Amino acid sequence: MTYVPSVADREKLALAKALLEQNLEHTITQRLLVRKTGLNRFKLTTGFFLLYGTTVSGYRLHQRMERTKILLQQPHKPLLEDIATQIGYRGSSLVARFRIYYGITPHQYRLQWRMELLEKKGTEGK
């Protein structure tokens, strides 16, 4: 038997996705998502994968890593510890996760991004 999310289930899955996006700094377990959405665990995990092409935990990790990149690009240079707190990590675990996910450290990413920005500004002025 194949599960196809109903319209009501799709709305609940969208709620689960929104809860993950809005609570990056908090631990959101599948149990909590099941309780908040009213879906059972099977419908949550299978439906989420069918609709969004990734697991619940994979989506959460992706959102955290993308948010980290955005924060690393801020001109006021937030400290890595502050960024980690904003997305629910401790500093050292953020560095490790970021390196595994992108292949470079947050510091290397920040330097690379700034160099690309300077190069872009340099070519626009010509």
N, C-alpha and C positions, 0 to 999 in steps of 0.2 A: 504494500500500500504506500503510495506516495503522498506526502503532505503538500498541499497547496494552500498558502495562507488566504483566509477569507478577507473581505474588506475590513471587518472588525479587527481581525488579527493584524492586518497591515497597519492599522491605526495604532494598535498597541505596540507593535514593533517600532513604529516611528517615535512613540513615547519613550521606549527603551533607549533608542538612539539619542534622543534629545537629552534624556537624563545623563547619559554618558558624557555628552558634549558639555553640559552645564555644570558638571561636578568633577572636573579633572583632578581637583586637589583632594577629593574624598575617595575613600574606598567604596566602590559600587560593586557588590557581589552579584552573581547570577541569582542567588536566593532573594536579594533585595529587588532586583528587576522583576523576578517572578511575582513577588508580592505587590509591587507598584503597578504592574501592567495587567495582572490577572491571567497571564499566560502560564501554561505549565512549562517545565524546563525544556521538554522536547520541542514544543512550539517556539519557545524563545530562541533556542540555539539553532534549530533547523531553519526556522523562518528568517532569522537574522541573516544567516548565511545565504539563503536563497535571494533575499531582497538586496543585500548590501555586498555580497561577494566575499565576505570575510567573517571570521568568528567575532563574538562579542569582545573577547580579550584582545584580539588582533586589531579591532576597530579602536578600542580604548588606547592601545599602545600607539597606533598611528596618530590619533588626535593629540596625545601628549607630546609626541615627537614633533608634530607640525607646530604646535603651540610653542614648544621650546625654540624652534627655528625663528618664529616671529619675535619672541622675546629677545633672542640673541641679536636681532637686527635693530633693536631700539637704540636710539642715539644716546640716551642717558646711561648706557652700559650697566644694566642690572647685574648684580653679582649672581654667580651660578647658584649659590645657596638660596637666594631669593627666588630665582626661576624654579629651582627644584621644589621649593615650598609651594609655589603657585600651581604646580601640576601634580603635587602629591608624592614627590620623591625626596630622598635625602640626597645631598650633593654627589657623593661617590656613586650611588646607584644610578643617578641620572647620567653621569659621565659614561658608565659602563653600558647602559641601555642605548644611549645615543650612538656610541661607537659601534655597537653591534648592529644597530638599525641603519646607520648612514655610512659606516666605515671610517669615520673621522671623529675626533673629539669635539665637544661644543666649542672649545677654544679655537681649534683649527677651523671649524665652520665659521665662527665669527670673523677670524682673520681673512679667510677666503672670501666671505661675503663683502667685507669692507674693501678688499682689493678689487673685486668685480665692480663695486659701486664707484670707486675712484676711476677705474678704467672707463666705465660708462660715461661718467661726467667728463672725462678727458676727451672722449670721442665726440660728445655732444657740442663741446666748445669749438670744434674745428670746422 
